Amino acid sequence: MSEKREVALFDFDGTISFKDSFIEFIKYTDGSFKLLLCIFLNAPFIVLYLLKIYPNQNLKERFFTFFYKGVSVSELEEKGKSFSLNELPKFVYPEAIQLITQHKAKGRQVYLLTASSNIWLGTWCRQNEIGFIGTEFEHINQKYTGKIAGKNCYGEEKINRIRFILDDEQIAEVFGYGNGKADSFFLSKMKHSFNMPLNKENQKEFMIDKGV
């Protein structure tokens, strides 16, 4: 019989980072003024989303379409790599990195489970030897269409994405880290769950009292 394994799953935005990586990537590629213009033009849809009338996926597609529809895969991936190397580390909690390092030191498989994309998080994941489970964007003839391929990896959809882990009898323990209501769905499936930003203020809760 093969040895049992352990896994740690981390949300990114608001959990590992203190900024929204999609918004920061937009600002990095197109600037704050164009972002404000996009927000202004989509204000009615943003209000409907906040009222829980308009789907999260549709709003994300509207933003992605505004900035990146028709952009080549290679061009955006190169921008994502640059963002991942030069900007992303600036808004990552050091305590989160410390926790991830501890999990890896104990031989656990670590995955990012996020509504964001590997376009701008992929290089960071590879640098830190973290698996990626997240939202993918559709492209045809090597150009982005603006649409999400499949479903946005958000809320209840995160449970579907980790079914291969939850149903694996060779996985003995699963640790889950998120923040807020949207992550409560997948965290409810974890034996060890922590719903909080992985910052210094919460470090005693997720790293010392309960430990890893």
Secondary structure as GFF3:
##gff-version 3
##sequence-region A 1 212
A	DSSP	beta_strand	5	10	.	.	.	ID=ss1
A	DSSP	alpha_helix	21	30	.	.	.	ID=ss2
A	DSSP	alpha_helix	32	41	.	.	.	ID=ss3
A	DSSP	alpha_helix	43	50	.	.	.	ID=ss4
A	DSSP	alpha_helix	56	68	.	.	.	ID=ss5
A	DSSP	alpha_helix	73	86	.	.	.	ID=ss6
A	DSSP	three_ten_helix	88	91	.	.	.	ID=ss7
A	DSSP	alpha_helix	94	105	.	.	.	ID=ss8
A	DSSP	beta_strand	109	117	.	.	.	ID=ss9
A	DSSP	alpha_helix	118	127	.	.	.	ID=ss10
A	DSSP	beta_strand	131	135	.	.	.	ID=ss11
A	DSSP	beta_strand	137	140	.	.	.	ID=ss12
A	DSSP	beta_strand	143	148	.	.	.	ID=ss13
A	DSSP	alpha_helix	157	161	.	.	.	ID=ss14
A	DSSP	alpha_helix	163	166	.	.	.	ID=ss15
A	DSSP	beta_strand	171	178	.	.	.	ID=ss16
A	DSSP	alpha_helix	181	187	.	.	.	ID=ss17
A	DSSP	beta_strand	192	195	.	.	.	ID=ss18
A	DSSP	three_ten_helix	200	202	.	.	.	ID=ss19
A	DSSP	alpha_helix	203	203	.	.	.	ID=ss20
A	DSSP	pi_helix	204	209	.	.	.	ID=ss21
###
